[in-house]
Amino acid sequence: MAVVAQEIPINPRLTEPTTAQLFAQAEQLSAYFYETAAERDKQGGTPLAQRQAIRDSGLLKLSIAKEFGGYGLAWPDIYKIIRIIARADSSLAHVFAFQFLMLASIRLYGSGEQWQSLFKETAAQNLWWGNALNPLDTRTIASEAAEHLLFNGFKSFCSGATDSDRLIVSAITADTKKFIVAAVPTQRAGIYVHDDWDNMGQRQTDSGSVEFKGLRVEKQELLINPGPLSSPFSSLRSMVAQLIFTNIYIGLAEGALQEGKKYTQTSSRVWSGSLAQTVQEDPYTLLHYGEFWASIDGARLLADHAAALLDNAWGKGLALTDAERGEVALAVFSAKVNSTKAGLDVTSRIFEVAGARATTAKLGMDRFWRNLRVYTLHDPIDYKLRDLGDWALNGNYPAHSFYS
């Protein structure tokens, strides 16, 4: 059954919005997404109306500096806005947040001329960027052809590629086996975005595959100066990504808590053996809500601390040292580990306080756990704990990689 489009209650794009106005815009979008979130989760596919609402809001240019036509929001505020969206719909938060990861990739990997030009174009045309980079999938090969390159192969987990205007793509060069990254238009000949994402969670992220058949990539479209992992500063991309995951996990936990609270207050029944008169007074119910709040609040504080360190490191540019980058990584990993554990606990145990009737498929409260379970498998927290342990025991900072 198709989801009926609702009137989108958002403000028109603002020319010079304050931070408070941008947060209010995000809250309005979140409320709009919540109206159909459970039904769209069952439906899957691409939430075109909701994606268009994000485009119309102007929030796609949050991270672009004002001098290039954006809003110039700091990383801590960007992550808080991502959390607001994730409370209602983590799939939309996912593709929305990847806009800023793709823009960060352009900034960190491209030349000054490249990233400034692409930032101006993105802000002026309200472009949406999709992902086809996935460094673990090495099936795309780039071969030399006259003055350009030809990409052939596949990429998996291409979140947000559908309905995007531009893609960040990667390939392995046929001759040197070097990993290269480029920025290209999504509609260019040779790009085939497949509708093959059918997982139990994050069902509207369009995280399926992209196929390249003779995709022409001009050499000026390659983001190789300075390129990936070329300095502590360029390696901040993985920190941006890990904090995106972290804040979406927190948003999911907050959303589950809100949904559980609403159901407990309006529909849950006090257990027959309880001495309390109402479920709101039941000591075990209060105990569990206290546990949920403490774990989410702790995860929020860690995430906000890590975002502040990232923002400071981002401002240092190429002057960023290994040690400064290492301190960011430690804070980010601590936040991610804690948000993962808190989120999985809250989203699975919320039924203990909501009750058996809250498991009805119509309510769809299980979507919070399913979305979080799928997303937290992106890369294992065991390896984040290993890196934290190597620091705690041996004083070694995490190595620079696409995931650490």
C-alpha positions as CSV (number, residue, x, y, z in Angstrom):
1,M,0.0,0.0,0.0
2,A,1.4,3.4,-1.0
3,V,2.1,5.9,1.7
4,V,-0.1,9.0,1.2
5,A,2.0,12.2,0.9
6,Q,1.2,14.7,3.6
7,E,1.5,18.5,3.3
8,I,5.1,19.3,4.3
9,P,5.0,21.7,7.2
10,I,8.4,23.4,6.8
11,N,9.6,26.9,6.4
12,P,10.8,28.1,3.0
13,R,14.5,28.1,2.6
14,L,16.0,30.9,4.6
15,T,18.6,33.3,3.3
16,E,20.5,34.1,6.5
17,P,19.1,31.7,9.1
18,T,20.2,31.6,12.7
19,T,21.3,28.4,14.2
20,A,18.1,28.3,16.2
21,Q,16.1,28.6,13.0
22,L,18.0,25.7,11.4
23,F,17.3,23.6,14.5
24,A,13.6,24.5,14.3
25,Q,13.6,23.5,10.6
26,A,15.1,20.1,11.5
27,E,12.4,19.6,14.2
28,Q,9.7,20.4,11.7
29,L,11.1,17.9,9.3
30,S,11.5,15.3,12.0
31,A,7.8,15.7,13.0
32,Y,6.8,15.3,9.3
33,F,8.9,12.2,8.8
34,Y,7.5,10.6,12.0
35,E,3.9,10.7,10.6
36,T,4.7,8.0,8.1
37,A,7.9,6.5,9.4
38,A,6.5,3.1,10.5
39,E,4.5,2.6,7.3
40,R,7.4,3.6,5.0
41,D,9.7,1.3,6.9
42,K,7.5,-1.6,5.9
43,Q,7.2,-0.4,2.3
44,G,11.0,0.2,1.7
45,G,12.1,1.9,-1.5
46,T,13.0,5.5,-1.9
47,P,11.1,8.1,0.2
48,L,11.0,10.7,-2.6
49,A,8.6,13.1,-1.0
50,Q,10.6,13.2,2.2
51,R,13.9,13.5,0.4
52,Q,12.4,16.4,-1.5
53,A,11.3,18.0,1.8
54,I,15.0,17.9,2.9
55,R,16.0,19.5,-0.4
56,D,13.4,22.2,-0.1
57,S,14.5,23.0,3.5
58,G,17.9,24.1,2.5
59,L,19.6,21.9,5.1
60,L,21.7,20.1,2.5
61,K,24.2,23.0,2.7
62,L,24.6,23.1,6.5
63,S,28.3,22.3,6.4
64,I,29.3,24.6,3.5
65,A,30.9,27.8,4.7
66,K,28.9,31.0,4.2
67,E,31.5,32.4,1.8
68,F,30.6,29.6,-0.6
69,G,26.8,30.0,-0.2
70,G,26.2,27.6,2.7
71,Y,25.2,28.1,6.3
72,G,28.6,27.3,7.8
73,L,27.3,25.3,10.8
74,A,29.9,23.8,13.1
75,W,30.2,20.0,13.4
76,P,28.6,19.7,16.9
77,D,25.5,21.4,15.6
78,I,25.4,19.4,12.4
79,Y,25.5,16.2,14.4
80,K,22.7,17.3,16.8
81,I,20.5,18.0,13.7
82,I,21.3,14.5,12.4
83,R,20.2,13.1,15.8
84,I,16.9,15.1,15.6
85,I,16.1,13.5,12.2
86,A,17.2,10.0,13.3
87,R,14.7,10.1,16.2
88,A,11.9,10.0,13.7
89,D,13.5,8.2,10.7
90,S,17.0,6.8,10.8
91,S,16.9,6.0,7.1
92,L,16.4,9.6,6.1
93,A,19.0,10.6,8.7
94,H,21.4,8.2,7.1
95,V,21.2,9.6,3.6
96,F,21.0,13.2,4.9
97,A,24.1,12.7,7.0
98,F,26.0,11.2,4.1
99,Q,25.6,14.5,2.3
100,F,28.0,15.9,4.8
101,L,30.3,12.9,4.6
102,M,30.5,13.3,0.8
103,L,31.2,17.0,1.1
104,A,33.8,16.3,3.7
105,S,35.5,13.9,1.3
106,I,35.6,16.6,-1.3
107,R,37.1,19.0,1.1
108,L,39.7,16.6,2.5
109,Y,40.7,14.9,-0.8
110,G,40.4,17.6,-3.4
111,S,42.5,20.6,-4.3
112,G,41.4,24.0,-3.2
113,E,40.1,24.8,-6.6
114,Q,38.1,21.6,-6.7
115,W,36.4,21.7,-3.3
116,Q,35.6,25.4,-3.5
117,S,34.0,25.1,-7.0
118,L,32.0,22.0,-6.0
119,F,30.9,23.6,-2.7
120,K,29.7,26.7,-4.6
121,E,27.8,24.6,-7.1
122,T,26.3,22.4,-4.4
123,A,25.0,25.4,-2.5
124,A,23.7,27.3,-5.5
125,Q,21.9,24.3,-7.1
126,N,20.9,22.6,-3.9
127,L,22.6,19.4,-5.0
128,W,22.3,16.1,-3.2
129,W,25.4,13.9,-3.0
130,G,25.3,10.1,-3.0
131,N,27.9,7.5,-2.0
132,A,29.6,4.9,-4.2
133,L,33.0,4.9,-2.6
134,N,33.0,1.8,-0.3
135,P,36.8,1.2,0.1
136,L,36.2,-2.4,1.1
137,D,34.6,-3.2,-2.3
138,T,37.4,-3.3,-4.8
139,R,35.5,-4.7,-7.8
140,T,35.6,-1.4,-9.7
141,I,38.6,-1.0,-11.9
142,A,39.9,2.2,-13.5
143,S,41.7,2.0,-16.8
144,E,43.5,4.7,-18.8
145,A,41.8,5.9,-22.0
146,A,43.4,8.8,-23.8
147,E,42.9,11.9,-21.6
148,H,40.4,10.3,-19.2
149,L,39.7,7.1,-17.2
150,L,37.1,4.4,-17.7
151,F,35.5,2.9,-14.6
152,N,34.1,-0.7,-14.8
153,G,32.7,-2.8,-12.0
154,F,30.4,-2.7,-9.0
155,K,30.1,-0.9,-5.7
156,S,28.0,-2.2,-2.8
157,F,26.4,-0.3,0.1
158,C,25.9,2.8,-2.0
159,S,23.7,4.8,0.4
160,G,21.8,7.7,-1.0
161,A,22.8,7.0,-4.7
162,T,19.2,6.9,-5.8
163,D,17.7,10.4,-6.3
164,S,21.2,12.0,-6.0
165,D,22.6,14.6,-8.3
166,R,26.3,13.8,-7.8
167,L,28.3,10.7,-6.6
168,I,31.5,10.2,-4.9
169,V,33.0,7.1,-6.5
170,S,36.1,5.1,-6.1
171,A,38.1,2.5,-8.1
172,I,41.4,0.6,-8.1
173,T,43.7,1.6,-11.0
174,A,44.3,-1.3,-13.4
175,D,48.1,-0.7,-13.7
176,T,49.2,0.6,-10.3
177,K,46.5,-0.9,-8.1
178,K,46.1,2.5,-6.4
179,F,42.9,3.5,-4.7
180,I,41.4,6.6,-6.3
181,V,38.3,8.8,-5.7
182,A,36.3,11.0,-8.0
183,A,33.3,13.3,-8.0
184,V,30.9,12.7,-10.9
185,P,27.2,13.5,-12.0
186,T,24.9,10.6,-11.1
187,Q,23.1,10.8,-14.4
188,R,26.2,10.4,-16.5
189,A,26.2,7.6,-19.1
190,G,27.8,4.4,-17.7
191,I,26.3,4.7,-14.2
192,Y,23.6,2.2,-13.2
193,V,22.0,2.6,-9.8
194,H,20.3,-0.7,-8.9
195,D,17.3,-1.0,-6.6
196,D,18.5,-4.1,-4.8
197,W,18.6,-3.0,-1.1
198,D,16.3,-5.4,0.8
199,N,17.6,-5.7,4.3
200,M,15.6,-5.9,7.6
201,G,16.6,-2.4,8.7
202,Q,17.5,1.0,7.2
203,R,15.1,0.0,4.5
204,Q,14.8,3.5,2.9
205,T,18.5,4.3,2.6
206,D,18.8,3.0,-0.9
207,S,22.0,1.3,0.1
208,G,22.1,-1.1,-2.8
209,S,24.6,-1.4,-5.5
210,V,25.9,0.8,-8.3
211,E,27.3,-0.6,-11.5
212,F,29.8,1.1,-13.8
213,K,30.0,0.2,-17.5
214,G,32.5,2.3,-19.3
215,L,32.0,5.3,-17.1
216,R,34.1,8.2,-18.3
217,V,35.8,10.0,-15.5
218,E,37.8,13.1,-16.5
219,K,41.1,13.5,-14.8
220,Q,40.1,16.9,-13.3
221,E,37.3,15.0,-11.5
222,L,39.7,12.9,-9.6
223,L,40.1,13.9,-5.9
224,I,43.8,13.0,-5.7
225,N,45.4,16.2,-4.6
226,P,46.1,15.7,-1.7
227,G,44.0,12.5,-1.8
228,P,42.8,10.0,0.8
229,L,44.8,9.4,4.0
230,S,47.6,11.7,2.8
231,S,47.8,13.5,6.2
232,P,46.3,13.6,9.6
233,F,43.9,16.2,8.3
234,S,42.7,14.2,5.3
235,S,42.3,11.1,7.5
236,L,39.6,13.0,9.4
237,R,37.0,11.6,7.0
238,S,36.8,8.4,9.0
239,M,36.1,10.5,12.1
240,V,33.3,12.3,10.4
241,A,31.8,9.0,9.3
242,Q,32.1,7.3,12.7
243,L,30.4,10.3,14.4
244,I,27.6,10.1,11.9
245,F,27.0,6.5,12.9
246,T,27.3,7.4,16.6
247,N,24.7,10.2,16.4
248,I,22.3,8.2,14.4
249,Y,22.5,5.4,16.9
250,I,21.8,7.9,19.7
251,G,18.9,9.3,17.7
252,L,17.4,5.8,17.3
253,A,17.7,5.2,21.0
254,E,16.0,8.6,21.7
255,G,13.3,7.7,19.3
256,A,12.6,4.3,20.9
257,L,12.6,6.0,24.3
258,Q,10.1,8.6,23.1
259,E,7.9,5.9,21.5
260,G,8.1,3.7,24.6
261,K,7.2,6.6,26.9
262,K,4.2,7.6,24.8
263,Y,2.9,4.0,24.8
264,T,3.6,3.5,28.5
265,Q,1.8,6.6,29.5
266,T,-1.3,6.0,27.3
267,S,-1.7,2.3,26.8
268,S,0.5,0.2,29.1
269,R,-1.2,-1.6,32.1
270,V,0.3,-2.0,35.6
271,W,1.2,-5.6,36.2
272,S,-1.3,-7.5,38.5
273,G,1.4,-8.3,41.1
274,S,2.5,-4.7,41.4
275,L,1.8,-2.7,44.5
276,A,1.6,0.5,42.4
277,Q,-1.7,2.1,41.5
278,T,-0.5,3.1,38.0
279,V,2.2,1.9,35.6
280,Q,3.9,5.3,35.9
281,E,4.5,4.6,39.6
282,D,5.6,1.0,39.2
283,P,9.2,0.8,40.6
284,Y,10.5,-1.6,38.0
285,T,9.1,0.5,35.2
286,L,10.8,3.5,36.7
287,L,14.0,1.5,37.2
288,H,14.2,0.6,33.5
289,Y,13.4,4.1,32.3
290,G,16.1,5.4,34.7
291,E,18.6,2.9,33.1
292,F,17.6,4.0,29.6
293,W,18.0,7.6,30.4
294,A,21.4,7.2,32.0
295,S,22.8,5.2,29.2
296,I,21.5,7.6,26.4
297,D,22.5,10.7,28.4
298,G,26.1,9.3,28.8
299,A,26.3,8.5,25.1
300,R,25.1,12.0,24.2
301,L,27.8,13.6,26.4
302,L,30.5,11.5,24.8
303,A,29.3,12.2,21.3
304,D,29.1,15.9,21.9
305,H,32.6,15.9,23.4
306,A,34.0,14.0,20.4
307,A,32.2,16.4,18.0
308,A,33.8,19.4,19.7
309,L,37.3,17.8,19.4
310,L,36.6,17.1,15.7
311,D,35.5,20.6,15.1
312,N,38.7,21.9,16.6
313,A,40.8,19.5,14.6
314,W,38.9,20.5,11.4
315,G,39.8,24.1,11.9
316,K,43.5,23.3,12.1
317,G,43.6,22.0,8.5
318,L,47.0,20.7,7.4
319,A,48.6,21.9,10.6
320,L,46.8,19.1,12.5
321,T,49.3,16.7,14.2
322,D,49.1,13.0,14.5
323,A,48.7,13.3,18.3
324,E,45.8,15.8,17.9
325,R,44.1,13.5,15.3
326,G,44.7,10.6,17.7
327,E,42.9,12.3,20.5
328,V,39.9,12.9,18.2
329,A,39.9,9.2,17.3
330,L,39.9,8.1,21.0
331,A,37.0,10.3,21.8
332,V,35.0,9.2,18.7
333,F,35.6,5.5,19.4
334,S,34.6,5.8,23.0
335,A,31.4,7.6,21.9
336,K,30.7,5.0,19.2
337,V,31.2,2.0,21.5
338,N,28.9,3.5,24.2
339,S,26.2,4.6,21.7
340,T,26.2,1.2,20.2
341,K,25.7,-0.6,23.5
342,A,23.2,1.9,24.8
343,G,21.2,1.9,21.6
344,L,21.0,-1.8,21.3
345,D,20.0,-2.1,24.9
346,V,17.3,0.6,24.8
347,T,15.8,-0.4,21.5
348,S,15.5,-4.1,22.5
349,R,14.4,-3.6,26.1
350,I,11.9,-0.8,25.5
351,F,9.2,-3.6,25.2
352,E,9.8,-4.5,28.8
353,V,8.3,-1.2,29.9
354,A,5.8,-0.9,27.0
355,G,4.3,-4.3,27.4
356,A,3.2,-7.2,25.2
357,R,0.6,-5.2,23.2
358,A,3.4,-2.8,22.1
359,T,4.7,-5.6,19.8
360,T,1.9,-5.1,17.4
361,A,3.1,-4.9,13.8
362,K,0.9,-1.8,13.3
363,L,2.9,0.2,15.8
364,G,6.2,-0.8,14.2
365,M,8.2,-0.2,17.4
366,D,10.6,-2.9,16.4
367,R,11.9,-0.7,13.6
368,F,14.2,1.1,16.0
369,W,16.0,-2.1,16.9
370,R,16.1,-3.4,13.4
371,N,17.5,-0.2,12.0
372,L,20.1,0.0,14.7
373,R,21.0,-3.7,14.5
374,V,21.7,-3.3,10.7
375,Y,23.5,0.0,11.0
376,T,25.8,-1.1,13.9
377,L,27.1,-4.0,11.8
378,H,28.7,-1.4,9.4
379,D,32.0,-2.1,11.1
380,P,32.5,-4.1,14.3
381,I,32.9,-2.2,17.6
382,D,35.2,-5.0,18.7
383,Y,37.9,-3.3,16.6
384,K,37.2,0.0,18.1
385,L,37.6,-1.6,21.5
386,R,40.9,-3.1,20.4
387,D,42.1,0.3,19.3
388,L,41.0,1.8,22.6
389,G,42.7,-1.1,24.4
390,D,46.0,-0.5,22.5
391,W,45.8,3.1,23.7
392,A,45.0,2.2,27.3
393,L,47.7,-0.4,27.6
394,N,50.4,0.6,25.1
395,G,49.8,4.3,24.5
396,N,49.3,3.8,20.7
397,Y,46.8,6.0,18.8
398,P,44.5,4.3,16.2
399,A,46.1,4.0,12.8
400,H,44.8,6.2,9.9
401,S,42.4,4.2,7.8
402,F,38.9,4.5,6.3
403,Y,37.5,3.1,9.5
404,S,39.8,4.2,12.2
